[in-house]
Amino acid sequence: MLIFFKKYNSCKNPTSTIGLEVSYQLSVISYQLSVISYQLSVH
């Protein structure tokens, strides 16, 4: 779903695709950090 949205977005506006990519990377990083902190709190 996200890949299709990114392809559609790049056809429409290339600069917004970069912003979408950055926000996606940041959300993935924050998710990984929350998983790590959860594992640390469990142990």
N, C-alpha and C positions, 0 to 999 in steps of 0.2 A: 504494500500500500504506500509506504513512504517513498520507495524507489520510483513508483509511478508518479507520485506527487512532485518529486524532485525533477523528473524528466519533463513533466508538463510545465513546471516553474521555470526551468532553464530555457525552454522554448519561448516562454512569454517574457521573462525578465532575468538576464544572466546575473545581475548584481544581487538580487534577492536570493538566488540559489546559494551564493556564498554565505549569506547571513543564516540561511536555513541550515547549511552544513555545519557552521560554527555552533549554532544553538543545539543541534543534534549531538555534536561531539561533547558539548558541555553537559548536556543531560545524561549522556552515557557515563561521563566521568563522575558526576555527582551520584549517580546510581551505584557505581562501583564503590565509591567512598562510603556510601551508606551501608552497603553490604559488608564492607570490611569492618566498619565500626560496630555493626550488629554482631559479627562473628567475634570481635574482641570483647564485647560486653557479655556474650554468652559464656566465653571461656573466663 
